[in-house]
Amino acid sequence: MARLPDTPEALKAALGYEHNFVEVESVDAGRIELSFDLSPERWPWLALPPTHPVLIEKVQYFAAVTASWVSDSMQPGTRSALTRITWDCSPGAGAYPRRAVSKPWQGERSMGYELRVYDAEDRELYVIRGEGSSFEDRDFEAWREKTRREARAAAKPLEIDPGPDGMNYLGPVREVEGQLVAAACVPSGRAFQPGHPFHTGTGDHVNAAHLFDCALQMAGRATGRAPAALDCRGGEARFQRFIELDVPLEVRLLGRETLAEGGAALEIGFSQGGRDNASVLLRLADAS
């Protein structure tokens, strides 16, 4: 088993956090048993409902990165980029995760995992699947600094009303060619704790949890419901490019489909600087 980062400094460098949300319980032939640290003072997103997409994204992030360490799927001198996540919540799922089983897989230039998450009563809460690619680390940090600097230099300032709770990232919604569209911006001062009640991260870019939050905000505008009142039972996210902090982006409702079991699936796209960056599909139990 590969050696896990064992100091706050090493964890910060490898994970972006000084603590790990998951602990490795066992590793056996590609099956990795994990448990979760349910400390709300350490992990502010534990204040969210158990099946909130932001919380589920954090579960997948910590579990996937930790599993990649102990399964030796990441070799020295390589980096990985997550390109797709899917998740499905079990009927009646309403508790916080206590343990999970990760089954990572590795291809020549691809990698992924299946993660099954359980509560304290050993009931399955949700299944998360992720896939991505691996690539040689050719001075990644210098490349990120260059692209970030160029994006900010080309951007026009955009002030977004944070709303009464200080958590809104979207501007007014308008209709363009039959689709709902909103300008948006995730400012660095309101992107992470302590500037935000529950978002955390490395501070390098708009992360997947921010996108899930923005997708819920757009879904709320589209359905006329408060985002916090929407019950998301699953979804899919695809990532193409980094989205930069402090740089305006466009959030667009790409499609809406009524589900056979009730509710609706909403697909939301994200673009920045005229380029498509990501899309998030949410299956909402209480949206019609």
Secondary structure in CASP SS format (residue, H / E / C, confidence):
PFRMAT SS
TARGET T0000
AUTHOR 0000-0000-0000
METHOD secondary structure of the structure
MODEL  1
M C 1.00
A C 1.00
R C 1.00
L C 1.00
P C 1.00
D C 1.00
T C 1.00
P H 1.00
E H 1.00
A H 1.00
L H 1.00
K H 1.00
A H 1.00
A H 1.00
L H 1.00
G C 1.00
Y C 1.00
E C 1.00
H C 1.00
N C 1.00
F C 1.00
V E 1.00
E E 1.00
V E 1.00
E E 1.00
S E 1.00
V E 1.00
D E 1.00
A C 1.00
G C 1.00
R E 1.00
I E 1.00
E E 1.00
L E 1.00
S E 1.00
F E 1.00
D C 1.00
L C 1.00
S C 1.00
P C 1.00
E C 1.00
R C 1.00
W C 1.00
P H 1.00
W H 1.00
L H 1.00
A H 1.00
L C 1.00
P C 1.00
P C 1.00
T C 1.00
H C 1.00
P H 1.00
V H 1.00
L H 1.00
I H 1.00
E H 1.00
K H 1.00
V H 1.00
Q H 1.00
Y H 1.00
F H 1.00
A H 1.00
A H 1.00
V H 1.00
T H 1.00
A H 1.00
S H 1.00
W H 1.00
V H 1.00
S C 1.00
D C 1.00
S C 1.00
M C 1.00
Q C 1.00
P C 1.00
G C 1.00
T E 1.00
R E 1.00
S E 1.00
A E 1.00
L E 1.00
T E 1.00
R E 1.00
I E 1.00
T E 1.00
W E 1.00
D E 1.00
C E 1.00
S C 1.00
P C 1.00
G C 1.00
A C 1.00
G C 1.00
A C 1.00
Y C 1.00
P C 1.00
R C 1.00
R E 1.00
A E 1.00
V E 1.00
S E 1.00
K E 1.00
P E 1.00
W E 1.00
Q E 1.00
G C 1.00
E C 1.00
R C 1.00
S E 1.00
M E 1.00
G E 1.00
Y E 1.00
E E 1.00
L E 1.00
R E 1.00
V E 1.00
Y E 1.00
D C 1.00
A C 1.00
E C 1.00
D C 1.00
R C 1.00
E E 1.00
L E 1.00
Y E 1.00
V E 1.00
I E 1.00
R E 1.00
G E 1.00
E E 1.00
G E 1.00
S E 1.00
S E 1.00
F E 1.00
E E 1.00
D C 1.00
R C 1.00
D C 1.00
F H 1.00
E H 1.00
A H 1.00
W H 1.00
R H 1.00
E H 1.00
K H 1.00
T H 1.00
R H 1.00
R H 1.00
E H 1.00
A H 1.00
R H 1.00
A H 1.00
A H 1.00
A C 1.00
K C 1.00
P C 1.00
L C 1.00
E C 1.00
I C 1.00
D C 1.00
P C 1.00
G C 1.00
P C 1.00
D C 1.00
G C 1.00
M C 1.00
N C 1.00
Y C 1.00
L E 1.00
G E 1.00
P E 1.00
V E 1.00
R E 1.00
E E 1.00
V E 1.00
E C 1.00
G C 1.00
Q E 1.00
L E 1.00
V E 1.00
A E 1.00
A E 1.00
A E 1.00
C C 1.00
V C 1.00
P C 1.00
S H 1.00
G H 1.00
R H 1.00
A C 1.00
F C 1.00
Q C 1.00
P C 1.00
G C 1.00
H C 1.00
P C 1.00
F C 1.00
H C 1.00
T C 1.00
G C 1.00
T C 1.00
G C 1.00
D C 1.00
H C 1.00
V E 1.00
N C 1.00
A H 1.00
A H 1.00
H H 1.00
L H 1.00
F H 1.00
D H 1.00
C H 1.00
A H 1.00
L H 1.00
Q H 1.00
M H 1.00
A H 1.00
G H 1.00
R H 1.00
A H 1.00
T H 1.00
G C 1.00
R C 1.00
A C 1.00
P H 1.00
A H 1.00
A H 1.00
L C 1.00
D C 1.00
C E 1.00
R E 1.00
G E 1.00
G E 1.00
E E 1.00
A E 1.00
R E 1.00
F E 1.00
Q C 1.00
R C 1.00
F C 1.00
I E 1.00
E C 1.00
L C 1.00
D C 1.00
V C 1.00
P C 1.00
L E 1.00
E E 1.00
V E 1.00
R E 1.00
L E 1.00
L E 1.00
G E 1.00
R E 1.00
E E 1.00
T E 1.00
L C 1.00
A C 1.00
E C 1.00
G C 1.00
G C 1.00
A E 1.00
A E 1.00
L E 1.00
E E 1.00
I E 1.00
G E 1.00
F E 1.00
S E 1.00
Q E 1.00
G C 1.00
G C 1.00
R E 1.00
D E 1.00
N E 1.00
A E 1.00
S E 1.00
V E 1.00
L E 1.00
L E 1.00
R E 1.00
L E 1.00
A C 1.00
D C 1.00
A C 1.00
S C 1.00
END
